[in-house]
C-alpha cells in the first residue's frame, strides 16, 4: 500500500522533530488491522454461505421422490445464486438476503422430511399388510388406495388403514347362552292328556341389541360390515327402515336421519343391522324334559293320537320355534319343535348326516336306527333327531345328532303340527315341496 500518499504536504509545513518512526508504525498497524477485519468479514460470510448451502440428499425408493428432490435442490441453488448476484457477492449479503436464502434451505429440508415420513409410513404399512396375509386387511384394497398412487408419484395417504368388513354373527354365535333368559310353558293344562313343555329362550332382541351397538362403535370391522351391507340394499329395502312413521313415503327429515349411523337404537342403519344379526346370539331349547299329562280328555294343544307304523300313539304337536338354532354350523330359522320326547324307529341313515355344533359329516352305510325327534327343518325338509340306538358308525350322545331326509321316513306326514295357530299335519306343510326337486341335495353341505 502507498503509505506516502498521506504526506502530500511535505516541505510546505515546518519540519517536526523525528519520533523515530513510531507514528508510521502505528499507522501501518492500523491499516493492517483494517485489512484483517475486512478479510475476516469476507471469510465469515463465505463460511456461512457454504454451511447454508449444505443439504444432504436422501435416498428415496420411488423415482418420483428422487426427481422431486433433485428439482427442489436445483431450484434452491439457482435462487441462492440469484440473490448473491443481486447483492454484489456473497460477502455483501444483507440480513434480508440471508433470510431469503435460509428460507429456501428450510423449505427444501421440510419437503425432504415430508417425503421421508411418507416413505417410512409406507414401508411400515406395507410390512404389516404382508404379514397379515389378507386375514384382517385387504392387500388389494391397500394396493389400489394407498400403494399404487404413492408409487406413481402421489403424496402417501397416511390415514389409518381400515380393516376388512367382517360379519358380527360369528362372535354372536360364540356368545349363545350369555344373554338374558326367558321361559315359556306350552302344552295341555293339568288334567288334559299330552305333553307339557318348558321352552327356555336365551337372548331377545332387546337383550342383544345393546351388545351389537357397542361392538359396532368400538370394532371398526363390524361398523364397516354394517355400512357395506346397508349400501348393498336396494332403495326400496332402505326405505322400509327410513320410513320411521310408516307413512308409506320417506320425507327429507327421515332421509337425513338415515344418512349415517348413530348410537341411537332407532337409527335406520343400526336398526337394519340389529335385525340382520340379533338372532345369531339367541338360543332356544327345551328346559328339562317335557311333562306328560295322562289324565282327562284329549287336548289339541298337548298331543294327538296318530297312526305310526302299525300302532296308534300319542305324538307331541310340533310348533314353530321363536328364534333360531345352530345345527351343524347353520342357523336354522324355520324349525318346528317336537320337544325331544317322541321316539322314531327304523330311521334310514343312508344319505344323512351327523350334525355337530360347527360342522356336518356324511353318514356311511344304510343302517336303520332309532332316535328322539327334536325338530323338523322346513327349509331343508329334514328331521333332526338324537340317536338312541348305536351302530358301527353312530354313537349315542348328547351331540350325536342326525339329520334325515323327511321323505325317507315312513308315516312322517302323520306328525301333528300347528301352523298359523291351527293344528294340521306335517303332510299338509310339506305339500309345497315339489317331488321333482331334491331340496336335500340343494341345501346339504359337505
Secondary structure, DSSP 8 states (H G I E B T S, - for coil): --GGGGGTTTTSS------TTHHHHHHHHHHHHHHHHHHHHHHHHHHHHHHHH-------SSHHHHHHHHHHHHHHHHHHHHHHHHHTSGGG--HHHHHHHHHHHHHHHHHHHHHHHHHHHHHHHHHHHHHHTTSSS-HHHHIIIIIHHHHTT-----S--------SHHHHHHTTT-S-EEEEEES--TTS-EEEEEEEEE--HHHHHHHHHHHHTT-HHHHHHHHHHHHHS-HHHHHHHH-TT-SSS--HHHHHHTSS--S-TT-HHHHHHHHHHGGGG-EEEESS--EEE-SSS--TTTEEEEEETTEEEEEE-EEE-SS-EEETTEEE-SEEE-TT--EEEEEE-TT-EEE-SS-EEE--S--EEEEEEEEEETTTTEEEEEE-S--SS---STT-EEEEEGGGSTTGGG-EEEETTEEEEHHHHGGGS-TTS-HHHHH---
